[in-house]
Amino acid sequence: MRASSLLLPTLALLAGCNAPPRTQLQRAESAYLRACSGCHGPRGDTGAAAAARLARTPADLSDRALQARLSDEELKHVIRHGRGAMPPHGANLSEQDVELIVLWVRTLPLR
C-alpha cells in the first residue's frame, strides 16, 4: 500500500471537515512532483538525485521548523519568483498549480 494512500485518511482525521477533497490532494501531489521533486525530492527532504549535483542543497520542505517560518504567501512568492539558488517558476506554472503545490508542501511534514 502506498504511503500516500494512508496519508489522505490521516489528513482528513487531523483536519476534520475542512480536509481537501481526495482529488485536490492528488492534483496537488502531481503538481509538486512535476515542478519540485526534481530538486527537493518526492518527499521534500532533498532526496532527489539532482540535488546532489546542485551547488547548494535545496531547502528541506519536510522540515517542521521551516514550515513554521514560512507563510503560504511566502511559499507562493518563492515558487513564482525564486530565492537564492532556486530559480523562478512563475512563468511555467498556473496560479492554480502554485496553490496546489503549497497545499502539497504543507502535507510533507506529516509524511
N, C-alpha and C positions, 0 to 999 in steps of 0.2 A: 504494500500500500504506500502510495506516495505521501511524503510528509505534508505536502500542500493540501491533500485531501483531509488530513487531520486538522490542519490549521483553520480551515473555514468554520467547522463547527465550534472550535475553541474560541475563535474571534467572535462568533455570534453570541456565545455564552458570556464572554467578557464585556461585550458592548451592549448587550440586551437588545432591545427593539431597534436600535439605531444602526445595527450591523449592515454594511453594504450588501446588496444582493450578490449571490454567488457569481453571476455573470459579470458583474462590475469588477469583482476581485480577479476573475480570470482575465479580463481585459487589462487590468492594472498590471498583473504579473507579466502578461505578454508584452506590454509597452516597456516595462522595465527590462525584460530580457533582451528585447530588440535594441534598446537605446543605451543601456547602462551596464549590463552584465559583462560586456567585453573587457571593461577595466575594473569594475567594482566586484565582479563575480556574481554568480546566480543568487548567493545568499547575502550579498552586500558586504562580505567580510574580506574583500580584496583577494579572493581566491581564484581570480581569473588568470589564465596563463599569460595574457598580455600585460598584466600588472607587473610581472617580473621583469619585463623589458622596458618599462617606463622609467624615466629619470627620477620620478618622485612617486612614492606609493600613494595610490588613491585613498580617499577617506574611507574608513570602515563604517559603512552605513548601518551596520547591525549594532553599533556601539550605543548603549543607552545614554551615556553622558553627552555624546554628540547630538543625539536626537533631542535631548532636553534643551540643548543650547540653541537649536535652530527652529524657528517658526516655519509653518507651511509656506508663508510668503518668502522667507529667506531661501528655502529649498527651491521654490519656483524660480526665484531670481538667479540662483546658481545654475539651475538647469538651463534656463534661457540664455544667460549671459556669460556663464563660466566663472571660474575663480581660480587664481593661482595657475597650476598646470592643467586644470580641467578646461577644455575648450567649450565654447558656447554651442548649444544645441537648439536654440530658439528658431532658427531658420528651417530646421529639419523636423520639428515636432509641432503638432497642432496644440492649441490651448487645452483641448481635452486630453491629449496624450500627457502633457505636463501635469495636469491634475491627477491623472491615473497613476503616473509614476510616483508622485508624492504620496498618494494613498498606499501604494505598494511599499514604498520605503518605510512608511510608518509601521508596517507589519513586520519588518525584518528583525527587530529585537525580540519578537515573540517566537521566532522560529527556532 
